[in-house]
Amino acid sequence: MTAPNDKNNDGGVPVPTTPAGASSTAPAEYPPASPAGRGMFGNQGTGDVSGYGGLVRQRKPIEEAARPYGSYFDEVRDALEEAYPQFGDAIEKVVVDRGELTLHVRPERIAEVCQVMRDDLALRFELCSSVSGVDYLGADGRRLHVVYQLTSMTYRRRVRLEAAVSAEDPHLPSVTAVYPTADWQEREAYDMFGIVFDGHPNLTRILMPDDWEGHPQRKDYPLGGVPVEYKGAEIPPPDRRRSYQ
């Protein structure tokens, strides 16, 4: 609410006044004592505003957990081992980290394991809530991982399945026959990471145009410099973007 400058001359009508501290270049201008930010992690050099600025995170090796795992994790493993005779051949390792259970499954066995996880009375993981891709470029020879989040509504439990494939042979069976909810999720993993789910009823792109080249969430996909279909615009690479102001 603005106040009148002179009640005797303006008839009591409020007259707008210039806010204190404003200038002709506001709101982009910063006080001299406040340097402009340049991305995250305190980066001051490249102008990379993608949030990384050349930061490389060291990823520690994933080690198999020792029993007892704790919580209901031992019961889940024992039930799966009893119901699935190929357990030793199908399960590469069992990992317990941050209070979560992950079963690393050989890719060719993933549909079989999901079938047992859903149907066995001691397991009853009826819901696959998510199928997503991860790219561990430079950290794993089989760099493309597929992560399945399973939920047992009967026993109120959760477990994660993870299968790894190489970029040269990114094939593994589809689980849509077991979990219909995986249909669009597998299509997204195919679209973004180029992971091929054999047996999927309609494995086509779901986010990018059908004729798009490459898979945008692979870590070797170019960050920017990709022509946009609208008015000939182009997204510049991170090192050519202006810094945040």
C-alpha positions in Angstrom: 0.0 0.0 0.0 1.5 3.3 -1.1 1.2 6.6 0.8 0.3 10.0 -0.6 3.2 12.4 -1.1 1.2 15.5 -0.3 -2.3 15.4 0.9 -2.8 19.1 0.2 -2.1 18.7 -3.6 -3.4 15.2 -4.5 -6.8 15.3 -2.9 -5.9 12.4 -0.7 -5.3 10.0 -3.6 -2.3 7.7 -2.9 0.6 8.4 -5.3 3.0 5.5 -6.1 6.5 5.9 -4.7 9.7 4.2 -5.7 10.5 1.3 -3.3 13.6 1.8 -1.3 16.7 0.1 -2.8 15.2 -0.3 -6.3 17.1 0.7 -9.4 16.5 0.7 -13.2 18.1 -2.8 -13.5 16.0 -4.5 -10.8 15.2 -7.3 -10.2 18.3 -8.7 -11.9 20.7 -6.5 -10.0 22.4 -7.7 -6.8 23.9 -5.7 -4.1 27.7 -5.3 -4.5 28.3 -7.4 -1.5 26.3 -10.4 -2.9 28.1 -12.2 -5.7 26.0 -13.8 -8.4 25.6 -17.6 -8.0 27.2 -19.8 -10.6 25.5 -23.2 -10.4 25.7 -25.7 -7.6 28.5 -26.9 -5.4 30.2 -23.5 -5.4 31.3 -23.8 -9.0 32.8 -20.5 -10.2 34.6 -21.6 -13.4 32.8 -23.2 -16.3 29.4 -21.5 -16.3 27.8 -25.0 -16.1 24.4 -24.5 -14.5 23.3 -28.1 -14.9 24.1 -28.8 -11.3 27.3 -30.6 -11.6 30.1 -28.4 -12.7 32.5 -31.2 -13.4 32.0 -32.8 -10.0 32.8 -36.5 -10.1 31.3 -38.7 -7.4 33.2 -41.8 -6.4 30.9 -44.8 -6.3 31.9 -47.5 -3.8 31.5 -51.2 -4.9 28.3 -52.9 -4.0 29.0 -55.7 -1.6 26.9 -58.7 -0.7 25.3 -58.5 2.7 26.0 -61.1 5.4 23.3 -63.0 7.2 21.4 -62.3 9.3 20.0 -59.4 7.3 17.5 -58.2 9.9 13.9 -57.2 9.6 11.9 -59.4 7.3 14.7 -59.7 4.8 15.8 -63.2 5.9 12.2 -64.5 5.6 11.9 -63.2 2.0 15.2 -64.8 0.9 14.3 -68.1 2.6 10.9 -68.1 1.0 12.2 -67.4 -2.4 15.0 -69.9 -2.1 12.5 -72.6 -1.1 9.9 -71.7 -3.8 12.5 -71.2 -6.7 14.9 -74.2 -7.1 17.0 -72.1 -9.6 17.7 -69.5 -6.8 21.5 -70.1 -6.8 21.8 -69.7 -10.5 19.4 -66.7 -10.8 20.4 -64.5 -7.8 23.8 -62.9 -8.2 23.9 -61.3 -4.8 21.7 -60.0 -2.0 22.4 -56.5 -0.8 21.0 -54.8 2.3 21.8 -51.0 2.4 20.1 -48.1 4.1 17.4 -50.4 5.5 16.4 -51.8 2.0 16.7 -55.2 0.5 17.9 -55.6 -3.1 18.1 -58.9 -5.0 20.5 -58.7 -7.9 19.0 -61.0 -10.6 20.5 -62.4 -13.8 18.7 -60.6 -16.6 17.6 -63.7 -18.4 15.9 -64.9 -15.1 14.1 -61.7 -14.2 10.6 -62.7 -15.4 10.8 -66.1 -13.7 11.8 -64.5 -10.4 9.0 -62.0 -10.6 6.5 -64.8 -11.2 7.6 -66.6 -8.1 7.7 -63.3 -6.1 4.1 -62.7 -7.1 2.6 -66.2 -6.8 4.2 -67.9 -3.9 2.0 -67.8 -0.8 4.9 -66.9 1.5 5.9 -64.0 -0.7 2.8 -62.5 -2.3 4.5 -59.4 -3.9 1.4 -58.5 -5.9 2.4 -55.0 -7.0 5.2 -53.8 -9.2 5.1 -50.1 -8.5 8.1 -49.0 -10.6 10.4 -50.2 -13.4 13.2 -47.7 -14.0 16.6 -47.6 -15.6 20.0 -46.5 -14.3 23.3 -45.9 -16.2 26.5 -46.7 -14.3 28.8 -45.6 -17.0 32.4 -46.1 -16.1 31.5 -48.0 -12.9 30.1 -51.3 -14.2 30.8 -53.2 -17.4 27.1 -54.0 -17.5 26.3 -50.3 -17.2 22.6 -50.4 -17.8 20.6 -51.5 -14.7 16.9 -52.1 -14.5 15.3 -51.6 -11.1 12.0 -53.2 -10.1 10.2 -52.0 -7.0 7.9 -54.8 -5.7 5.3 -54.4 -2.9 3.5 -57.1 -0.9 0.2 -55.7 0.1 -0.6 -58.9 1.9 2.4 -58.7 4.2 3.1 -55.0 3.9 6.7 -55.6 2.7 8.9 -54.1 0.0 11.8 -55.5 -2.0 13.9 -54.3 -4.9 15.0 -56.4 -7.8 17.9 -55.3 -10.0 19.1 -56.7 -13.3 22.2 -55.5 -15.3 22.8 -55.6 -19.0 25.5 -54.2 -21.3 25.0 -51.3 -23.7 26.1 -53.6 -26.5 23.4 -56.2 -25.7 20.7 -54.4 -23.7 18.2 -57.3 -23.7 16.2 -58.9 -21.0 12.7 -60.4 -20.7 9.6 -58.2 -20.2 7.7 -58.7 -17.0 4.4 -57.3 -18.4 2.8 -60.8 -18.4 3.4 -60.9 -14.6 2.9 -57.3 -13.8 0.8 -55.4 -16.3 1.7 -52.1 -14.6 5.2 -52.6 -16.1 3.9 -51.9 -19.6 4.5 -48.1 -19.8 7.3 -48.2 -17.4 9.3 -50.6 -19.6 8.6 -48.3 -22.6 10.0 -45.4 -20.7 13.2 -47.3 -19.8 13.5 -48.3 -23.5 13.0 -44.7 -24.6 15.4 -43.1 -22.1 18.1 -45.8 -21.8 17.7 -48.0 -24.8 17.0 -51.1 -22.8 15.1 -53.7 -24.8 12.5 -55.7 -23.1 11.9 -58.9 -25.1 8.3 -60.0 -25.3 6.8 -56.5 -24.5 3.5 -56.2 -26.4 4.3 -52.7 -27.8 7.9 -51.5 -27.1 7.8 -48.1 -28.7 9.0 -44.7 -27.5 6.7 -43.0 -25.0 8.3 -39.6 -24.3 10.5 -38.8 -27.3 9.3 -38.7 -30.9 9.4 -42.0 -32.8 12.3 -40.8 -35.0 14.4 -39.5 -32.2 18.0 -40.7 -32.3 19.7 -41.8 -29.1 18.5 -42.3 -25.5 18.6 -39.0 -23.5 19.2 -40.5 -20.0 22.3 -42.4 -20.9 25.3 -40.7 -19.4 27.2 -40.4 -22.7 24.2 -38.6 -24.3 25.2 -35.0 -25.2 24.1 -32.4 -22.7 22.6 -29.7 -24.9 23.4 -28.7 -28.5 20.4 -30.8 -29.6 18.2 -28.9 -32.1 14.6 -28.3 -30.9 11.7 -28.8 -33.3 10.2 -25.4 -32.5 11.3 -22.4 -34.5 14.8 -23.8 -35.1 15.9 -23.1 -31.5 18.8 -25.0 -30.0 19.7 -25.9 -26.4 23.4 -25.0 -25.8 25.7 -27.4 -24.0 26.3 -26.6 -20.3 29.6 -24.9 -20.8 28.0 -22.4 -23.1 25.0 -21.5 -20.9 25.0 -18.3 -19.0 25.4 -18.5 -15.2 22.5 -18.0 -12.8 22.1 -14.3 -11.8 
